[in-house]
């Protein structure tokens, strides 16, 4: 029996979701007692690392350290994965909260106990480090050494690093408070739908109201959402402001010019790539304005507002996709990626990697998680729309990336950065788009898919770049001593919103509060990676469909995990993200989609 919660008037409790629609966390630990047993092993696994303190004086000692770390941290991450996923499936459960808090505390404790490692290594002269890096004892750890050497100018002394590690749990408070407030404590009013019936509003269901054909329902959903957030905006300004201050503080004490430079440094991404993205999107805004104007024309709305940005503009073509159909479409669209990829997807669906439906207390949104010693896991809050089918393809792109990398790489080099992760996810979305376009002769469905592609550009490139510019702005405001209050954050956000959406939008003032509900602003210059990844995926999608050799090159990129710097990994796959042409080609794709869509809708 399956559980379809997408058409109900009530958000179900966790126990009401059918087992096959819940992820199989028992594959990590069959019971909480098994988790406790592994948790109890951590001190013994940590001991070989701690015995090396004061002895990191050559290649043999470093090799012993790295091997001891590779015994410890896979277990730490396995424990964290279980605790994190259990909490996210029901954030209201006190046992789930306590287990996660214990794991976060243990992470911080281990961090404090091992904070001496990098300073001790990097206290040695550069010429010694470079010589050790090339020693045969460290053949399996050359990349680790290269990354350490790159970090040398920004690593503090033993005492300072220990103090910072001890404070890790404190530094997490702003984002943790935001999460508990918005996912567990915040309650939303019901929204009267187009039939006059009250429907529950939640973070997970919000967009379903904005996709309604009835404009009054869209407006009621928008107002209810933002009136709720506005009632907490001073608290949320404090949490976001605290997070920004932490980023700026970390950058300053480590000798970076800015929080942006500090955030880009681990990926070896030049700051001009960030600014080039923003500048390129600014240049492409007239094309985006054309799309917003097309939306206004087709909907027949003179005073287009923010609650009109998600309703499909293809007339009389609503599409509802049940879960089984969504899974089948993803299978079919990924077929060009070959047999190994297909077998991984079958393992996913048979092994219950996915937590499908919304339930009370469940974390909103969607993500892919897991660890090196576990299968990947996907959190969904599936609502039966085409957007959610694309979300499924997106998250499975992350999961399959992990599945391939974990099979091909040792623990130390399997994990990859978010920068490359967003390429794998949005390439899957691109393949799904091309598959659905190819299988339909219905001009209405084609127009619907083109509308969806345009909305992907809107949400993943234009909107995320607006977020990226907002992040840069508020970090610069704080660095300049300007207070981050609900008023100043709202002013900055409203100005950018007007710039990015253009003259066709007469925005309700409530949009000033949108910053308060975006969790990604706590992730330290994270969102730009969505935009660069999506633009790269437009190239990868084309290459995969063109030839088997280019597909294999892409799969090798996925299998590479984190075995090189992100930009080098992407080049290995056949795309150079430092070439501005990747961005201009993506905007040309968007422009062509807008033009074809206009022809189908108004021609």
C-alpha positions in Angstrom: 0.0 0.0 0.0 1.3 3.5 -0.9 0.5 6.8 0.8 -0.6 9.7 -1.5 -0.7 12.8 0.7 -0.7 15.3 -2.1 -4.5 15.7 -2.4 -5.4 15.6 1.3 -6.8 18.3 3.4 -4.6 17.3 6.4 -0.9 16.8 6.8 -0.5 13.3 8.1 1.5 12.1 11.2 4.7 10.2 10.6 3.2 6.8 11.5 0.5 7.3 8.9 3.0 7.2 6.0 3.3 3.7 4.4 6.6 2.0 5.0 7.5 1.8 1.4 7.2 5.6 1.1 9.6 6.1 4.0 13.4 5.9 3.7 15.1 2.8 5.1 17.3 4.2 7.9 17.4 0.7 9.4 19.9 0.0 6.6 22.3 2.3 8.6 21.4 1.0 12.1 18.7 -1.6 12.7 17.7 0.1 15.9 18.8 3.1 18.1 20.7 0.7 20.3 23.1 -0.1 17.4 23.7 3.6 16.9 24.5 3.9 20.6 27.0 1.0 20.3 28.9 2.7 17.5 28.7 6.1 19.2 30.4 4.4 22.2 33.3 3.4 19.9 34.3 6.9 18.9 36.8 7.6 21.7 38.6 4.3 21.0 38.8 5.2 17.3 40.0 8.7 18.1 42.8 7.5 20.4 45.3 6.6 17.6 44.9 10.1 16.2 45.5 11.8 19.6 48.7 9.7 20.3 50.4 11.4 17.3 50.2 14.8 18.9 53.7 16.4 18.9 55.0 13.6 16.6 54.0 14.9 13.1 57.5 15.4 11.9 57.7 13.5 8.7 56.0 11.5 5.9 55.7 8.3 8.0 53.9 10.0 10.9 51.6 11.9 8.5 50.7 8.7 6.7 49.8 7.1 10.1 47.7 10.1 11.0 45.8 10.1 7.7 45.1 6.4 7.9 43.8 6.8 11.5 41.5 9.6 10.4 40.2 7.3 7.6 39.2 4.8 10.3 37.5 7.4 12.5 35.6 9.8 10.3 33.6 7.3 8.2 32.0 6.1 11.4 31.5 9.7 12.6 29.7 10.5 9.4 27.6 7.3 9.5 26.5 8.2 13.0 25.7 11.8 12.0 23.8 10.6 8.9 21.5 8.5 11.0 20.9 11.1 13.6 20.4 13.9 11.1 17.9 11.9 9.0 16.0 10.7 12.0 15.6 14.3 13.2 14.6 15.6 9.8 11.8 13.0 9.3 10.2 14.3 12.5 11.8 17.5 14.0 9.2 17.4 16.8 10.3 14.1 18.3 12.4 14.8 21.5 14.4 11.6 21.0 15.4 12.6 17.5 16.3 16.1 18.7 18.4 14.7 21.6 20.3 12.2 19.4 21.1 14.9 16.8 22.3 17.4 19.5 24.5 14.7 21.0 26.0 14.0 17.6 26.6 17.7 17.0 28.2 18.0 20.4 30.4 15.0 19.7 31.5 16.5 16.3 32.4 19.7 18.1 34.3 17.8 20.8 36.3 15.7 18.2 37.0 19.0 16.4 38.4 20.6 19.5 40.5 17.5 20.4 42.0 17.4 16.9 42.3 21.1 16.3 46.1 20.9 16.8 46.6 18.8 13.7 46.7 21.3 11.0 48.6 23.9 13.0 51.2 21.3 13.9 51.6 20.2 10.3 51.7 23.7 8.9 54.1 25.0 11.4 56.8 23.2 9.4 58.6 25.2 6.7 57.0 25.2 3.3 60.0 23.4 1.7 59.6 20.5 4.2 55.9 20.2 3.5 56.5 20.1 -0.3 59.2 17.5 0.1 57.0 15.4 2.4 54.1 15.7 -0.1 56.2 14.0 -2.8 57.5 11.2 -0.5 56.5 7.6 -1.3 54.9 7.1 2.1 52.3 9.8 1.2 51.5 8.6 -2.3 47.9 8.0 -1.4 47.6 11.4 0.3 49.2 13.8 -2.2 46.0 15.8 -2.7 45.5 16.1 1.0 49.0 17.6 1.3 48.4 20.0 -1.6 45.2 21.3 0.0 46.9 21.6 3.4 49.8 23.6 1.9 47.3 25.9 0.2 45.7 26.6 3.5 49.0 27.4 5.3 48.6 31.2 5.2 45.1 31.0 6.8 45.6 28.4 9.6 46.0 29.8 13.1 48.1 28.4 16.0 47.2 25.3 18.0 45.5 27.2 20.8 43.5 29.4 18.5 42.3 26.5 16.4 41.4 24.6 19.5 39.3 27.5 20.8 37.5 27.9 17.5 36.8 24.2 17.3 35.4 24.2 20.9 33.1 27.0 19.8 31.7 25.1 16.8 28.5 24.2 18.5 28.0 27.9 19.5 28.6 29.0 16.0 25.8 26.7 14.8 23.2 28.5 17.0 21.9 31.0 14.4 21.2 28.4 11.7 19.9 25.9 14.2 17.6 28.4 15.7 16.3 29.4 12.3 15.7 25.7 11.5 13.8 24.9 14.7 11.7 28.1 14.5 10.7 27.7 10.8 10.3 23.9 10.8 9.0 23.0 14.2 7.7 26.0 16.1 6.2 28.2 13.4 2.6 27.6 12.6 0.7 28.9 9.6 -3.0 29.6 9.2 -5.2 27.6 6.8 -5.7 29.2 3.4 -9.1 29.2 1.7 -8.8 27.6 -1.7 -10.7 28.3 -4.9 -13.6 26.2 -3.8 -14.0 28.0 -0.5 -12.5 25.2 1.6 -9.7 25.9 4.1 -6.4 24.1 3.3 -3.3 23.7 5.5 -0.4 25.9 4.7 3.2 24.9 5.4 6.7 25.6 4.0 6.3 22.4 2.0 2.9 23.2 0.5 3.4 26.9 -0.1 4.4 26.7 -3.8 1.3 24.6 -4.5 -0.8 27.6 -3.6 1.2 29.8 -5.9 0.6 27.4 -8.7 -3.2 27.7 -8.4 -5.0 29.0 -11.4 -7.2 31.1 -9.1 -5.4 34.3 -8.5 -7.2 35.1 -5.2 -6.0 31.8 -3.8 -2.5 32.6 -4.9 -2.7 35.9 -3.2 -4.1 34.5 0.0 -1.3 31.9 0.2 1.3 34.5 -0.4 -0.1 36.9 2.2 -0.5 34.1 4.8 3.0 32.9 4.3 4.7 36.3 4.6 2.4 37.7 7.3 3.5 34.7 9.4 7.2 35.3 8.7 6.8 39.0 9.3 5.6 38.3 12.8 9.0 36.8 13.5 11.1 39.1 11.4 13.1 40.7 14.2 14.1 37.3 15.6 15.0 36.1 12.1 17.0 39.3 11.4 18.9 38.5 14.6 19.6 34.9 13.5 20.7 35.9 10.0 22.7 38.8 11.2 24.5 36.6 13.7 25.3 34.1 10.9 26.7 36.9 8.7 28.8 38.2 11.6 30.3 34.7 12.1 31.3 34.5 8.5 32.9 38.0 8.6 34.7 37.2 11.9 36.1 33.9 10.5 37.4 35.6 7.4 39.0 38.4 9.4 40.8 36.2 11.9 42.1 34.0 9.2 43.5 36.8 7.1 41.1 36.8 4.2 40.1 40.1 2.5 36.4 39.2 2.8 34.0 36.5 3.8 33.4 35.9 0.1 37.2 35.2 -0.4 37.1 32.9 2.7 34.1 31.0 1.4 35.6 30.5 -2.1 39.1 29.5 -0.9 38.5 25.8 -0.1 37.2 25.2 -3.7 40.1 27.3 -5.2 37.5 29.3 -7.0 38.6 32.8 -8.0 36.5 35.7 -6.7 36.1 37.0 -10.2 34.0 33.9 -11.1 31.4 35.1 -8.5 31.4 38.6 -9.8 31.4 37.5 -13.4 28.2 35.5 -12.8 26.5 38.5 -11.3 27.6 40.8 -14.1 26.6 38.3 -16.7 23.1 37.9 -15.2 22.7 41.7 -15.1 23.5 41.7 -18.8 20.9 39.0 -19.4 18.1 40.7 -17.4 16.4 42.2 -20.5 15.7 38.7 -21.8 14.4 37.8 -18.3 12.2 40.9 -18.4 10.8 39.6 -21.8 9.8 36.4 -20.0 8.1 38.2 -17.1 6.3 40.4 -19.7 5.2 37.3 -21.6 3.8 35.9 -18.3 1.9 39.2 -17.7 0.4 39.1 -21.2 -0.6 35.5 -21.2 -2.2 35.7 -17.7 -3.9 38.9 -18.7 -2.9 40.6 -15.5 -2.2 44.3 -15.6 -0.7 44.5 -12.1 1.5 41.4 -12.1 2.7 40.6 -8.6 5.1 38.2 -6.9 2.3 35.6 -6.3 1.9 35.3 -10.0 5.4 34.0 -10.7 4.8 30.2 -10.2 1.4 29.5 -11.9 2.0 27.8 -15.2 1.2 30.1 -18.1 0.1 27.4 -20.5 -3.7 27.7 -20.6 -5.9 24.7 -19.6 -3.0 22.3 -19.1 -2.6 21.4 -15.5 -0.6 18.2 -14.9 -0.7 16.0 -11.9 2.0 13.3 -11.7 1.6 10.4 -9.3 4.7 9.1 -7.6 5.0 5.9 -9.7 4.9 8.0 -13.0 7.5 10.4 -11.6 9.9 7.5 -10.9 9.4 6.0 -14.3 10.0 9.3 -16.1 13.3 9.7 -14.2 14.3 6.2 -15.1 13.6 6.8 -18.8 15.3 10.2 -18.9 18.5 8.9 -17.4 18.8 5.9 -19.8 21.3 7.8 -22.0 23.7 7.7 -19.0 24.1 3.9 -19.5 23.7 0.6 -17.7 25.7 1.3 -14.5 23.7 4.5 -13.8 20.4 2.6 -14.5 21.3 -0.2 -12.1 22.0 2.5 -9.4 18.6 3.9 -9.9 17.0 0.5 -9.5 18.9 0.0 -6.3 17.6 3.3 -5.1 13.9 2.6 -5.7 14.1 -1.0 -4.4 16.2 -0.1 -1.4 14.0 2.8 -0.2 16.5 5.6 -0.4 13.7 8.1 -0.6 11.4 9.5 2.0 8.6 10.5 -0.2 5.7 12.5 1.4 5.3 15.3 3.9 4.3 14.6 7.4 3.9 16.7 10.5 7.2 17.9 11.9 9.2 16.8 8.8 11.8 19.1 7.5 10.6 21.1 4.5 12.1 21.0 1.0 14.2 18.3 -0.4 17.8 17.2 -0.2 20.2 14.2 -0.8 22.2 12.9 2.1 24.0 9.8 3.4 27.6 9.0 4.0 30.5 6.9 2.6 29.4 3.9 4.6 25.7 4.2 3.8 23.5 4.3 0.8 22.5 7.8 -0.3 19.2 9.1 1.1 16.7 11.6 -0.5 14.3 13.7 1.6 11.3 14.8 -0.4 7.9 16.4 0.4 6.3 15.2 -2.9 3.3 17.2 -3.9 2.5 15.6 -7.3 3.4 18.5 -9.5 5.9 18.5 -12.5 8.2 20.7 -10.4 8.4 17.9 -7.8 9.3 15.4 -10.6 12.2 17.7 -11.5 13.1 17.9 -7.9 13.2 14.1 -7.8 15.6 14.1 -10.8 17.7 16.8 -9.2 18.1 15.0 -5.8 18.8 11.7 -7.5 21.5 13.4 -9.5 23.2 14.1 -6.2 22.6 10.6 -4.9 23.9 8.9 -8.0 27.0 11.2 -7.9 27.7 9.9 -4.4 26.9 6.3 -5.4 29.4 6.4 -8.3 32.1 8.4 -6.4 31.9 6.1 -3.3 32.4 3.0 -5.5 35.3 4.5 -7.4 37.2 6.5 -4.7 38.7 5.9 -1.3 36.9 7.6 1.6 39.2 10.6 1.6 38.6 11.5 -2.0 35.0 10.4 -2.5 33.2 13.4 -1.0 32.8 16.3 -3.4 32.1 19.9 -2.9 28.7 21.6 -3.5 30.3 23.4 -6.4 30.4 20.3 -8.5 27.4 18.7 -6.8 25.0 21.2 -8.4 26.2 20.2 -11.9 25.2 16.5 -11.4 21.8 17.4 -10.1 20.8 20.0 -12.8 22.2 17.8 -15.6 19.6 15.2 -14.5 17.0 17.9 -14.7 18.1 18.8 -18.2 17.9 15.2 -19.3 14.4 14.9 -17.9 13.4 18.0 -19.8 14.8 16.8 -23.1 13.1 13.4 -22.6 9.7 14.8 -21.9 10.0 17.2 -24.9 10.9 14.3 -27.2 8.0 12.1 -26.1 5.1 14.5 -26.7 3.4 15.8 -29.8 1.0 17.9 -27.8 1.9 21.6 -28.3 0.3 22.4 -25.0 2.6 20.0 -23.2 5.6 21.3 -25.2 4.6 24.8 -24.1 4.3 23.6 -20.5 7.8 22.1 -20.6 9.3 25.3 -22.2 7.5 27.3 -19.4 9.1 24.9 -16.9 12.6 25.4 -18.5 12.2 29.1 -18.3 11.1 28.8 -14.7 14.2 26.7 -14.0 16.3 29.6 -15.4 14.3 31.9 -13.3 14.7 29.9 -10.1 18.2 28.4 -10.5 20.1 31.2 -12.4 18.3 34.5 -12.1 16.8 34.0 -8.6 19.8 32.3 -7.1 22.1 35.0 -8.5 19.9 37.6 -6.9 20.3 35.6 -3.7 24.1 35.6 -4.2 24.1 39.3 -4.8 22.0 39.8 -1.6 24.5 37.6 0.4 27.4 39.7 -0.9 25.6 42.9 -0.1 24.7 42.0 3.5 28.2 40.7 4.3 29.6 44.0 3.0 27.0 45.9 5.0 28.1 44.2 8.2 31.8 44.5 7.4 31.2 48.3 7.0 29.5 48.5 10.4 26.0 48.8 9.2 23.5 47.1 11.5 21.6 44.1 9.9 18.0 44.8 11.1 14.7 43.7 9.7 14.4 47.2 8.2 17.9 47.3 6.5 17.7 43.7 5.3 14.2 44.4 3.9 15.5 47.5 2.1 18.4 45.7 0.5 16.2 42.8 -0.5 13.4 44.9 -2.0 15.9 46.9 -4.1 17.4 43.8 -5.6 14.0 42.2 -6.2 12.9 45.2 -8.2 16.1 45.1 -10.2 15.9 41.4 -11.0 12.1 41.2 -11.8 11.9 44.4 -13.8 9.2 46.9 -14.7 6.4 44.4 -15.3 6.2 43.6 -11.6 4.4 45.8 -9.1 5.6 43.9 -6.0 3.6 43.6 -2.8 5.6 45.1 0.1 5.5 41.7 1.8 8.3 40.6 -0.5 10.6 42.7 1.6 10.5 39.8 4.1 11.4 37.0 1.7 15.0 37.0 3.0 13.6 35.7 6.3 12.5 32.3 5.0 15.6 31.4 2.8 17.7 28.8 4.7 20.5 29.0 2.2 21.5 32.4 3.5 23.0 30.5 6.5 25.2 28.4 4.2 28.0 30.9 3.6 28.0 31.9 -0.1 26.4 28.7 -1.2 23.7 29.7 -3.7 25.9 31.0 -6.5 26.8 27.3 -7.1 23.3 26.6 -8.2 23.6 29.1 -11.0 27.1 28.1 -12.2 26.1 24.4 -11.9 22.9 24.9 -13.9 24.7 26.8 -16.7 27.4 24.0 -16.9 24.7 21.4 -17.0 23.2 22.9 -20.2 26.6 22.0 -21.8 26.8 18.6 -20.2 23.3 17.7 -21.2 24.0 18.4 -24.8 27.3 16.4 -24.7 25.7 13.4 -23.1 23.0 13.2 -25.8 25.5 13.8 -28.6 27.9 10.8 -28.1 28.8 7.9 -25.9 32.4 9.2 -25.5 31.2 12.5 -24.1 28.8 10.7 -21.8 31.6 8.5 -20.5 33.7 11.7 -19.9 30.8 13.0 -17.8 30.5 9.8 -15.9 34.3 9.9 -15.2 33.7 13.4 -13.8 31.1 12.0 -11.4 33.3 9.0 -10.4 36.1 11.4 -9.6 34.3 12.7 -6.5 36.5 15.1 -4.7 39.9 13.9 -6.0 40.8 17.2 -7.5 39.9 20.9 -7.3 36.4 21.6 -8.5 37.2 23.6 -11.6 39.7 21.0 -12.6 37.2 18.2 -12.2 34.7 20.0 -14.4 37.3 20.5 -17.0 38.0 16.8 -16.9 34.3 16.3 -17.8 34.7 18.6 -20.8 33.6 22.0 -19.6 35.6 25.1 -18.6 33.6 27.2 -16.1 36.2 30.0 -16.2 35.1 30.6 -19.9 32.3 33.2 -19.9 31.0 31.5 -23.0 29.4 28.8 -20.7 27.2 31.5 -19.3 26.4 33.3 -22.5 25.5 29.9 -24.2 23.2 29.2 -21.3 21.4 32.6 -21.7 21.1 31.9 -25.4 19.3 28.7 -24.5 17.0 30.7 -22.3 16.4 33.3 -24.9 15.5 30.6 -27.5 13.1 29.0 -25.0 11.3 32.3 -24.3 11.0 33.0 -28.1 9.5 29.5 -28.8 7.2 29.8 -25.9 6.0 33.1 -27.0 5.3 31.7 -30.4 3.3 28.8 -29.0 1.3 31.0 -26.6 0.7 34.1 -28.7 1.5 33.1 -32.3 
